[in-house]
Amino acid sequence: MYRSIDRLKNLNEEPKNCFAKIMVNYYQCILEGDLLKGQKILDFLRENGMDEIVAKIKI
């Protein structure tokens, strides 16, 4: 698919990589047209106090 997405998906499962792995999941959902799952990821971010980040992301 996209090389950058593949690279991010293959990051080690370490705390420092969590946000990158969440965001790659979000963008993959959007690219594949799964807007409902993408919205669930945004909701998760909001629930965890990341409103400013979510405000910058558009579906």
CHARMM-style PDB file with segment names, atoms N, HN, CA, C and O in Angstrom:
ATOM      1  N   MET     1       0.850  -1.184   0.000  1.00  0.00      PROA
ATOM      2  CA  MET     1       0.000   0.000   0.000  1.00  0.00      PROA
ATOM      3  C   MET     1       0.891   1.240   0.000  1.00  0.00      PROA
ATOM      4  O   MET     1       1.431   1.613  -1.041  1.00  0.00      PROA
ATOM      5  N   TYR     2       1.043   1.863   1.128  1.00  0.00      PROA
ATOM      6  HN  TYR     2       0.604   1.560   1.974  1.00  0.00      PROA
ATOM      7  CA  TYR     2       1.901   3.034   1.263  1.00  0.00      PROA
ATOM      8  C   TYR     2       3.100   2.665   2.121  1.00  0.00      PROA
ATOM      9  O   TYR     2       2.933   2.100   3.202  1.00  0.00      PROA
ATOM     10  N   ARG     3       4.298   2.973   1.659  1.00  0.00      PROA
ATOM     11  HN  ARG     3       4.433   3.432   0.781  1.00  0.00      PROA
ATOM     12  CA  ARG     3       5.504   2.596   2.388  1.00  0.00      PROA
ATOM     13  C   ARG     3       5.560   3.220   3.772  1.00  0.00      PROA
ATOM     14  O   ARG     3       5.986   2.575   4.729  1.00  0.00      PROA
ATOM     15  N   SER     4       5.132   4.471   3.884  1.00  0.00      PROA
ATOM     16  HN  SER     4       4.785   4.995   3.106  1.00  0.00      PROA
ATOM     17  CA  SER     4       5.194   5.127   5.190  1.00  0.00      PROA
ATOM     18  C   SER     4       4.259   4.457   6.194  1.00  0.00      PROA
ATOM     19  O   SER     4       4.603   4.331   7.369  1.00  0.00      PROA
ATOM     20  N   ILE     5       3.097   4.033   5.750  1.00  0.00      PROA
ATOM     21  HN  ILE     5       2.818   4.136   4.795  1.00  0.00      PROA
ATOM     22  CA  ILE     5       2.167   3.338   6.634  1.00  0.00      PROA
ATOM     23  C   ILE     5       2.760   2.002   7.048  1.00  0.00      PROA
ATOM     24  O   ILE     5       2.676   1.621   8.216  1.00  0.00      PROA
ATOM     25  N   ASP     6       3.351   1.295   6.114  1.00  0.00      PROA
ATOM     26  HN  ASP     6       3.420   1.605   5.165  1.00  0.00      PROA
ATOM     27  CA  ASP     6       3.961   0.008   6.445  1.00  0.00      PROA
ATOM     28  C   ASP     6       5.084   0.172   7.461  1.00  0.00      PROA
ATOM     29  O   ASP     6       5.207  -0.635   8.382  1.00  0.00      PROA
ATOM     30  N   ARG     7       5.892   1.192   7.306  1.00  0.00      PROA
ATOM     31  HN  ARG     7       5.792   1.847   6.557  1.00  0.00      PROA
ATOM     32  CA  ARG     7       6.983   1.427   8.257  1.00  0.00      PROA
ATOM     33  C   ARG     7       6.447   1.721   9.654  1.00  0.00      PROA
ATOM     34  O   ARG     7       6.956   1.192  10.643  1.00  0.00      PROA
ATOM     35  N   LEU     8       5.435   2.552   9.731  1.00  0.00      PROA
ATOM     36  HN  LEU     8       5.022   2.982   8.928  1.00  0.00      PROA
ATOM     37  CA  LEU     8       4.862   2.888  11.032  1.00  0.00      PROA
ATOM     38  C   LEU     8       4.194   1.683  11.679  1.00  0.00      PROA
ATOM     39  O   LEU     8       4.272   1.505  12.895  1.00  0.00      PROA
ATOM     40  N   LYS     9       3.540   0.857  10.872  1.00  0.00      PROA
ATOM     41  HN  LYS     9       3.477   1.001   9.884  1.00  0.00      PROA
ATOM     42  CA  LYS     9       2.891  -0.332  11.414  1.00  0.00      PROA
ATOM     43  C   LYS     9       3.903  -1.302  12.012  1.00  0.00      PROA
ATOM     44  O   LYS     9       3.574  -2.073  12.914  1.00  0.00      PROA
ATOM     45  N   ASN    10       5.119  -1.264  11.513  1.00  0.00      PROA
ATOM     46  HN  ASN    10       5.386  -0.638  10.781  1.00  0.00      PROA
ATOM     47  CA  ASN    10       6.155  -2.187  11.964  1.00  0.00      PROA
ATOM     48  C   ASN    10       7.005  -1.648  13.106  1.00  0.00      PROA
ATOM     49  O   ASN    10       7.993  -2.279  13.482  1.00  0.00      PROA
ATOM     50  N   LEU    11       6.645  -0.498  13.666  1.00  0.00      PROA
ATOM     51  HN  LEU    11       5.842   0.015  13.360  1.00  0.00      PROA
ATOM     52  CA  LEU    11       7.379   0.014  14.818  1.00  0.00      PROA
ATOM     53  C   LEU    11       7.263  -0.951  15.992  1.00  0.00      PROA
ATOM     54  O   LEU    11       6.262  -1.652  16.144  1.00  0.00      PROA
ATOM     55  N   ASN    12       8.295  -0.971  16.810  1.00  0.00      PROA
ATOM     56  HN  ASN    12       9.108  -0.402  16.686  1.00  0.00      PROA
ATOM     57  CA  ASN    12       8.254  -1.786  18.020  1.00  0.00      PROA
ATOM     58  C   ASN    12       7.105  -1.331  18.911  1.00  0.00      PROA
ATOM     59  O   ASN    12       6.727  -0.159  18.913  1.00  0.00      PROA
ATOM     60  N   GLU    13       6.564  -2.267  19.659  1.00  0.00      PROA
ATOM     61  HN  GLU    13       6.871  -3.219  19.658  1.00  0.00      PROA
ATOM     62  CA  GLU    13       5.460  -1.948  20.567  1.00  0.00      PROA
ATOM     63  C   GLU    13       6.018  -1.413  21.871  1.00  0.00      PROA
ATOM     64  O   GLU    13       5.994  -2.087  22.901  1.00  0.00      PROA
ATOM     65  N   GLU    14       6.517  -0.200  21.809  1.00  0.00      PROA
ATOM     66  HN  GLU    14       6.536   0.348  20.973  1.00  0.00      PROA
ATOM     67  CA  GLU    14       7.059   0.495  22.970  1.00  0.00      PROA
ATOM     68  C   GLU    14       6.186   1.710  23.242  1.00  0.00      PROA
ATOM     69  O   GLU    14       5.564   2.242  22.323  1.00  0.00      PROA
ATOM     70  N   PRO    15       6.131   2.158  24.496  1.00  0.00      PROA
ATOM     71  CA  PRO    15       5.314   3.328  24.811  1.00  0.00      PROA
ATOM     72  C   PRO    15       5.617   4.540  23.923  1.00  0.00      PROA
ATOM     73  O   PRO    15       4.703   5.282  23.565  1.00  0.00      PROA
ATOM     74  N   LYS    16       6.866   4.743  23.572  1.00  0.00      PROA
ATOM     75  HN  LYS    16       7.609   4.140  23.864  1.00  0.00      PROA
ATOM     76  CA  LYS    16       7.206   5.917  22.757  1.00  0.00      PROA
ATOM     77  C   LYS    16       6.610   5.840  21.349  1.00  0.00      PROA
ATOM     78  O   LYS    16       6.537   6.858  20.661  1.00  0.00      PROA
ATOM     79  N   ASN    17       6.187   4.661  20.913  1.00  0.00      PROA
ATOM     80  HN  ASN    17       6.247   3.834  21.472  1.00  0.00      PROA
ATOM     81  CA  ASN    17       5.626   4.495  19.578  1.00  0.00      PROA
ATOM     82  C   ASN    17       4.102   4.405  19.565  1.00  0.00      PROA
ATOM     83  O   ASN    17       3.501   4.304  18.495  1.00  0.00      PROA
ATOM     84  N   CYS    18       3.480   4.440  20.719  1.00  0.00      PROA
ATOM     85  HN  CYS    18       3.968   4.522  21.588  1.00  0.00      PROA
ATOM     86  CA  CYS    18       2.026   4.245  20.796  1.00  0.00      PROA
ATOM     87  C   CYS    18       1.243   5.247  19.952  1.00  0.00      PROA
ATOM     88  O   CYS    18       0.361   4.864  19.184  1.00  0.00      PROA
ATOM     89  N   PHE    19       1.567   6.517  20.095  1.00  0.00      PROA
ATOM     90  HN  PHE    19       2.284   6.828  20.719  1.00  0.00      PROA
ATOM     91  CA  PHE    19       0.804   7.524  19.358  1.00  0.00      PROA
ATOM     92  C   PHE    19       0.957   7.338  17.858  1.00  0.00      PROA
ATOM     93  O   PHE    19      -0.020   7.461  17.119  1.00  0.00      PROA
ATOM     94  N   ALA    20       2.153   7.047  17.399  1.00  0.00      PROA
ATOM     95  HN  ALA    20       2.947   6.947  17.999  1.00  0.00      PROA
ATOM     96  CA  ALA    20       2.379   6.828  15.959  1.00  0.00      PROA
ATOM     97  C   ALA    20       1.558   5.640  15.472  1.00  0.00      PROA
ATOM     98  O   ALA    20       0.985   5.693  14.384  1.00  0.00      PROA
ATOM     99  N   LYS    21       1.494   4.576  16.257  1.00  0.00      PROA
ATOM    100  HN  LYS    21       1.960   4.533  17.141  1.00  0.00      PROA
ATOM    101  CA  LYS    21       0.740   3.398  15.855  1.00  0.00      PROA
ATOM    102  C   LYS    21      -0.765   3.685  15.830  1.00  0.00      PROA
ATOM    103  O   LYS    21      -1.478   3.174  14.967  1.00  0.00      PROA
ATOM    104  N   ILE    22      -1.244   4.494  16.766  1.00  0.00      PROA
ATOM    105  HN  ILE    22      -0.665   4.909  17.468  1.00  0.00      PROA
ATOM    106  CA  ILE    22      -2.659   4.885  16.764  1.00  0.00      PROA
ATOM    107  C   ILE    22      -2.962   5.719  15.523  1.00  0.00      PROA
ATOM    108  O   ILE    22      -3.977   5.506  14.860  1.00  0.00      PROA
ATOM    109  N   MET    23      -2.083   6.668  15.211  1.00  0.00      PROA
ATOM    110  HN  MET    23      -1.258   6.841  15.749  1.00  0.00      PROA
ATOM    111  CA  MET    23      -2.331   7.545  14.071  1.00  0.00      PROA
ATOM    112  C   MET    23      -2.241   6.799  12.742  1.00  0.00      PROA
ATOM    113  O   MET    23      -3.004   7.093  11.822  1.00  0.00      PROA
ATOM    114  N   VAL    24      -1.327   5.844  12.627  1.00  0.00      PROA
ATOM    115  HN  VAL    24      -0.707   5.605  13.375  1.00  0.00      PROA
ATOM    116  CA  VAL    24      -1.266   5.073  11.384  1.00  0.00      PROA
ATOM    117  C   VAL    24      -2.545   4.255  11.216  1.00  0.00      PROA
ATOM    118  O   VAL    24      -3.037   4.084  10.101  1.00  0.00      PROA
ATOM    119  N   ASN    25      -3.075   3.756  12.319  1.00  0.00      PROA
ATOM    120  HN  ASN    25      -2.675   3.895  13.225  1.00  0.00      PROA
ATOM    121  CA  ASN    25      -4.339   3.039  12.263  1.00  0.00      PROA
ATOM    122  C   ASN    25      -5.451   3.976  11.784  1.00  0.00      PROA
ATOM    123  O   ASN    25      -6.269   3.602  10.944  1.00  0.00      PROA
ATOM    124  N   TYR    26      -5.471   5.184  12.321  1.00  0.00      PROA
ATOM    125  HN  TYR    26      -4.807   5.488  13.004  1.00  0.00      PROA
ATOM    126  CA  TYR    26      -6.480   6.176  11.912  1.00  0.00      PROA
ATOM    127  C   TYR    26      -6.384   6.472  10.416  1.00  0.00      PROA
ATOM    128  O   TYR    26      -7.385   6.394   9.704  1.00  0.00      PROA
ATOM    129  N   TYR    27      -5.190   6.811   9.937  1.00  0.00      PROA
ATOM    130  HN  TYR    27      -4.376   6.874  10.515  1.00  0.00      PROA
ATOM    131  CA  TYR    27      -5.039   7.177   8.527  1.00  0.00      PROA
ATOM    132  C   TYR    27      -5.300   5.997   7.600  1.00  0.00      PROA
ATOM    133  O   TYR    27      -5.802   6.190   6.493  1.00  0.00      PROA
ATOM    134  N   GLN    28      -4.975   4.795   8.019  1.00  0.00      PROA
ATOM    135  HN  GLN    28      -4.567   4.638   8.918  1.00  0.00      PROA
ATOM    136  CA  GLN    28      -5.277   3.631   7.207  1.00  0.00      PROA
ATOM    137  C   GLN    28      -6.792   3.456   7.088  1.00  0.00      PROA
ATOM    138  O   GLN    28      -7.295   3.124   6.014  1.00  0.00      PROA
ATOM    139  N   CYS    29      -7.516   3.676   8.179  1.00  0.00      PROA
ATOM    140  HN  CYS    29      -7.107   3.946   9.051  1.00  0.00      PROA
ATOM    141  CA  CYS    29      -8.977   3.609   8.134  1.00  0.00      PROA
ATOM    142  C   CYS    29      -9.540   4.629   7.147  1.00  0.00      PROA
ATOM    143  O   CYS    29     -10.422   4.312   6.349  1.00  0.00      PROA
ATOM    144  N   ILE    30      -9.032   5.833   7.207  1.00  0.00      PROA
ATOM    145  HN  ILE    30      -8.315   6.091   7.855  1.00  0.00      PROA
ATOM    146  CA  ILE    30      -9.520   6.888   6.324  1.00  0.00      PROA
ATOM    147  C   ILE    30      -9.230   6.550   4.871  1.00  0.00      PROA
ATOM    148  O   ILE    30     -10.101   6.699   4.015  1.00  0.00      PROA
ATOM    149  N   LEU    31      -8.017   6.097   4.586  1.00  0.00      PROA
ATOM    150  HN  LEU    31      -7.309   5.976   5.282  1.00  0.00      PROA
ATOM    151  CA  LEU    31      -7.646   5.748   3.210  1.00  0.00      PROA
ATOM    152  C   LEU    31      -8.473   4.587   2.670  1.00  0.00      PROA
ATOM    153  O   LEU    31      -8.737   4.512   1.470  1.00  0.00      PROA
ATOM    154  N   GLU    32      -8.881   3.683   3.556  1.00  0.00      PROA
ATOM    155  HN  GLU    32      -8.667   3.744   4.531  1.00  0.00      PROA
ATOM    156  CA  GLU    32      -9.682   2.533   3.141  1.00  0.00      PROA
ATOM    157  C   GLU    32     -11.179   2.831   3.167  1.00  0.00      PROA
ATOM    158  O   GLU    32     -11.986   1.979   2.797  1.00  0.00      PROA
ATOM    159  N   GLY    33     -11.555   4.029   3.600  1.00  0.00      PROA
ATOM    160  HN  GLY    33     -10.900   4.722   3.901  1.00  0.00      PROA
ATOM    161  CA  GLY    33     -12.960   4.430   3.613  1.00  0.00      PROA
ATOM    162  C   GLY    33     -13.742   3.975   4.831  1.00  0.00      PROA
ATOM    163  O   GLY    33     -14.971   4.048   4.831  1.00  0.00      PROA
ATOM    164  N   ASP    34     -13.066   3.508   5.865  1.00  0.00      PROA
ATOM    165  HN  ASP    34     -12.068   3.449   5.865  1.00  0.00      PROA
ATOM    166  CA  ASP    34     -13.750   3.072   7.088  1.00  0.00      PROA
ATOM    167  C   ASP    34     -13.856   4.267   8.046  1.00  0.00      PROA
ATOM    168  O   ASP    34     -13.147   4.351   9.049  1.00  0.00      PROA
ATOM    169  N   LEU    35     -14.761   5.178   7.702  1.00  0.00      PROA
ATOM    170  HN  LEU    35     -15.337   5.109   6.887  1.00  0.00      PROA
ATOM    171  CA  LEU    35     -14.895   6.416   8.471  1.00  0.00      PROA
ATOM    172  C   LEU    35     -15.403   6.181   9.883  1.00  0.00      PROA
ATOM    173  O   LEU    35     -15.053   6.928  10.797  1.00  0.00      PROA
ATOM    174  N   LEU    36     -16.219   5.161  10.074  1.00  0.00      PROA
ATOM    175  HN  LEU    36     -16.503   4.555   9.332  1.00  0.00      PROA
ATOM    176  CA  LEU    36     -16.737   4.866  11.411  1.00  0.00      PROA
ATOM    177  C   LEU    36     -15.601   4.487  12.360  1.00  0.00      PROA
ATOM    178  O   LEU    36     -15.532   4.987  13.483  1.00  0.00      PROA
ATOM    179  N   LYS    37     -14.721   3.613  11.910  1.00  0.00      PROA
ATOM    180  HN  LYS    37     -14.777   3.207  10.998  1.00  0.00      PROA
ATOM    181  CA  LYS    37     -13.591   3.224  12.752  1.00  0.00      PROA
ATOM    182  C   LYS    37     -12.661   4.417  12.983  1.00  0.00      PROA
ATOM    183  O   LYS    37     -12.126   4.586  14.078  1.00  0.00      PROA
ATOM    184  N   GLY    38     -12.470   5.239  11.955  1.00  0.00      PROA
ATOM    185  HN  GLY    38     -12.905   5.101  11.065  1.00  0.00      PROA
ATOM    186  CA  GLY    38     -11.662   6.447  12.111  1.00  0.00      PROA
ATOM    187  C   GLY    38     -12.243   7.370  13.169  1.00  0.00      PROA
ATOM    188  O   GLY    38     -11.510   7.942  13.975  1.00  0.00      PROA
ATOM    189  N   GLN    39     -13.551   7.511  13.163  1.00  0.00      PROA
ATOM    190  HN  GLN    39     -14.146   7.046  12.508  1.00  0.00      PROA
ATOM    191  CA  GLN    39     -14.216   8.352  14.159  1.00  0.00      PROA
ATOM    192  C   GLN    39     -14.059   7.779  15.560  1.00  0.00      PROA
ATOM    193  O   GLN    39     -13.917   8.531  16.524  1.00  0.00      PROA
ATOM    194  N   LYS    40     -14.083   6.463  15.681  1.00  0.00      PROA
ATOM    195  HN  LYS    40     -14.198   5.852  14.897  1.00  0.00      PROA
ATOM    196  CA  LYS    40     -13.885   5.823  16.986  1.00  0.00      PROA
ATOM    197  C   LYS    40     -12.490   6.125  17.532  1.00  0.00      PROA
ATOM    198  O   LYS    40     -12.319   6.318  18.735  1.00  0.00      PROA
ATOM    199  N   ILE    41     -11.503   6.164  16.650  1.00  0.00      PROA
ATOM    200  HN  ILE    41     -11.642   6.007  15.672  1.00  0.00      PROA
ATOM    201  CA  ILE    41     -10.144   6.496  17.080  1.00  0.00      PROA
ATOM    202  C   ILE    41     -10.092   7.939  17.570  1.00  0.00      PROA
ATOM    203  O   ILE    41      -9.473   8.224  18.595  1.00  0.00      PROA
ATOM    204  N   LEU    42     -10.740   8.853  16.843  1.00  0.00      PROA
ATOM    205  HN  LEU    42     -11.242   8.621  16.010  1.00  0.00      PROA
ATOM    206  CA  LEU    42     -10.783  10.252  17.274  1.00  0.00      PROA
ATOM    207  C   LEU    42     -11.501  10.373  18.618  1.00  0.00      PROA
ATOM    208  O   LEU    42     -11.077  11.138  19.484  1.00  0.00      PROA
ATOM    209  N   ASP    43     -12.573   9.627  18.787  1.00  0.00      PROA
ATOM    210  HN  ASP    43     -12.917   9.005  18.083  1.00  0.00      PROA
ATOM    211  CA  ASP    43     -13.300   9.646  20.058  1.00  0.00      PROA
ATOM    212  C   ASP    43     -12.392   9.167  21.195  1.00  0.00      PROA
ATOM    213  O   ASP    43     -12.392   9.751  22.279  1.00  0.00      PROA
ATOM    214  N   PHE    44     -11.625   8.115  20.949  1.00  0.00      PROA
ATOM    215  HN  PHE    44     -11.625   7.641  20.069  1.00  0.00      PROA
ATOM    216  CA  PHE    44     -10.676   7.610  21.942  1.00  0.00      PROA
ATOM    217  C   PHE    44      -9.672   8.695  22.326  1.00  0.00      PROA
ATOM    218  O   PHE    44      -9.378   8.885  23.506  1.00  0.00      PROA
ATOM    219  N   LEU    45      -9.151   9.402  21.333  1.00  0.00      PROA
ATOM    220  HN  LEU    45      -9.390   9.248  20.374  1.00  0.00      PROA
ATOM    221  CA  LEU    45      -8.189  10.474  21.618  1.00  0.00      PROA
ATOM    222  C   LEU    45      -8.834  11.570  22.460  1.00  0.00      PROA
ATOM    223  O   LEU    45      -8.228  12.060  23.413  1.00  0.00      PROA
ATOM    224  N   ARG    46     -10.066  11.957  22.110  1.00  0.00      PROA
ATOM    225  HN  ARG    46     -10.558  11.558  21.336  1.00  0.00      PROA
ATOM    226  CA  ARG    46     -10.788  12.978  22.890  1.00  0.00      PROA
ATOM    227  C   ARG    46     -10.987  12.529  24.329  1.00  0.00      PROA
ATOM    228  O   ARG    46     -10.778  13.300  25.266  1.00  0.00      PROA
ATOM    229  N   GLU    47     -11.391  11.276  24.497  1.00  0.00      PROA
ATOM    230  HN  GLU    47     -11.561  10.650  23.736  1.00  0.00      PROA
ATOM    231  CA  GLU    47     -11.635  10.737  25.830  1.00  0.00      PROA
ATOM    232  C   GLU    47     -10.369  10.731  26.682  1.00  0.00      PROA
ATOM    233  O   GLU    47     -10.440  10.653  27.909  1.00  0.00      PROA
ATOM    234  N   ASN    48      -9.221  10.813  26.035  1.00  0.00      PROA
ATOM    235  HN  ASN    48      -9.163  10.877  25.039  1.00  0.00      PROA
ATOM    236  CA  ASN    48      -7.950  10.779  26.741  1.00  0.00      PROA
ATOM    237  C   ASN    48      -7.251  12.134  26.736  1.00  0.00      PROA
ATOM    238  O   ASN    48      -6.028  12.219  26.848  1.00  0.00      PROA
ATOM    239  N   GLY    49      -8.055  13.195  26.604  1.00  0.00      PROA
ATOM    240  HN  GLY    49      -9.048  13.126  26.514  1.00  0.00      PROA
ATOM    241  CA  GLY    49      -7.550  14.550  26.771  1.00  0.00      PROA
ATOM    242  C   GLY    49      -6.744  15.109  25.621  1.00  0.00      PROA
ATOM    243  O   GLY    49      -5.933  16.012  25.822  1.00  0.00      PROA
ATOM    244  N   MET    50      -6.947  14.594  24.415  1.00  0.00      PROA
ATOM    245  HN  MET    50      -7.606  13.860  24.251  1.00  0.00      PROA
ATOM    246  CA  MET    50      -6.181  15.072  23.269  1.00  0.00      PROA
ATOM    247  C   MET    50      -7.051  15.864  22.297  1.00  0.00      PROA
ATOM    248  O   MET    50      -6.953  15.701  21.080  1.00  0.00      PROA
ATOM    249  N   ASP    51      -7.902  16.724  22.855  1.00  0.00      PROA
ATOM    250  HN  ASP    51      -7.982  16.857  23.843  1.00  0.00      PROA
ATOM    251  CA  ASP    51      -8.836  17.514  22.043  1.00  0.00      PROA
ATOM    252  C   ASP    51      -8.125  18.409  21.031  1.00  0.00      PROA
ATOM    253  O   ASP    51      -8.597  18.562  19.904  1.00  0.00      PROA
ATOM    254  N   GLU    52      -7.009  18.995  21.415  1.00  0.00      PROA
ATOM    255  HN  GLU    52      -6.626  18.871  22.330  1.00  0.00      PROA
ATOM    256  CA  GLU    52      -6.298  19.895  20.496  1.00  0.00      PROA
ATOM    257  C   GLU    52      -5.769  19.149  19.276  1.00  0.00      PROA
ATOM    258  O   GLU    52      -5.778  19.683  18.167  1.00  0.00      PROA
ATOM    259  N   ILE    53      -5.320  17.943  19.475  1.00  0.00      PROA
ATOM    260  HN  ILE    53      -5.314  17.509  20.376  1.00  0.00      PROA
ATOM    261  CA  ILE    53      -4.840  17.136  18.347  1.00  0.00      PROA
ATOM    262  C   ILE    53      -6.004  16.772  17.444  1.00  0.00      PROA
ATOM    263  O   ILE    53      -5.899  16.878  16.222  1.00  0.00      PROA
ATOM    264  N   VAL    54      -7.112  16.342  18.033  1.00  0.00      PROA
ATOM    265  HN  VAL    54      -7.197  16.256  19.025  1.00  0.00      PROA
ATOM    266  CA  VAL    54      -8.284  15.951  17.262  1.00  0.00      PROA
ATOM    267  C   VAL    54      -8.810  17.137  16.459  1.00  0.00      PROA
ATOM    268  O   VAL    54      -9.256  16.964  15.325  1.00  0.00      PROA
ATOM    269  N   ALA    55      -8.763  18.328  17.028  1.00  0.00      PROA
ATOM    270  HN  ALA    55      -8.401  18.468  17.949  1.00  0.00      PROA
ATOM    271  CA  ALA    55      -9.248  19.520  16.328  1.00  0.00      PROA
ATOM    272  C   ALA    55      -8.469  19.778  15.043  1.00  0.00      PROA
ATOM    273  O   ALA    55      -8.994  20.393  14.115  1.00  0.00      PROA
ATOM    274  N   LYS    56      -7.246  19.321  14.982  1.00  0.00      PROA
ATOM    275  HN  LYS    56      -6.820  18.821  15.736  1.00  0.00      PROA
ATOM    276  CA  LYS    56      -6.400  19.529  13.793  1.00  0.00      PROA
ATOM    277  C   LYS    56      -6.590  18.439  12.737  1.00  0.00      PROA
ATOM    278  O   LYS    56      -6.127  18.580  11.605  1.00  0.00      PROA
ATOM    279  N   ILE    57      -7.265  17.363  13.104  1.00  0.00      PROA
ATOM    280  HN  ILE    57      -7.641  17.249  14.024  1.00  0.00      PROA
ATOM    281  CA  ILE    57      -7.471  16.230  12.199  1.00  0.00      PROA
ATOM    282  C   ILE    57      -8.879  16.328  11.614  1.00  0.00      PROA
ATOM    283  O   ILE    57      -9.847  16.529  12.346  1.00  0.00      PROA
ATOM    284  N   LYS    58      -8.985  16.189  10.325  1.00  0.00      PROA
ATOM    285  HN  LYS    58      -8.198  16.026   9.730  1.00  0.00      PROA
ATOM    286  CA  LYS    58     -10.287  16.252   9.662  1.00  0.00      PROA
ATOM    287  C   LYS    58     -10.591  14.912   8.997  1.00  0.00      PROA
ATOM    288  O   LYS    58      -9.715  14.306   8.380  1.00  0.00      PROA
ATOM    289  N   ILE    59     -11.829  14.455   9.124  1.00  0.00      PROA
ATOM    290  HN  ILE    59     -12.541  14.948   9.626  1.00  0.00      PROA
ATOM    291  CA  ILE    59     -12.267  13.251   8.391  1.00  0.00      PROA
ATOM    292  C   ILE    59     -12.805  13.703   7.064  1.00  0.00      PROA
ATOM    293  OT1 ILE    59     -13.237  12.878   6.259  1.00  0.00      PROA
TER     294      ILE     59
END
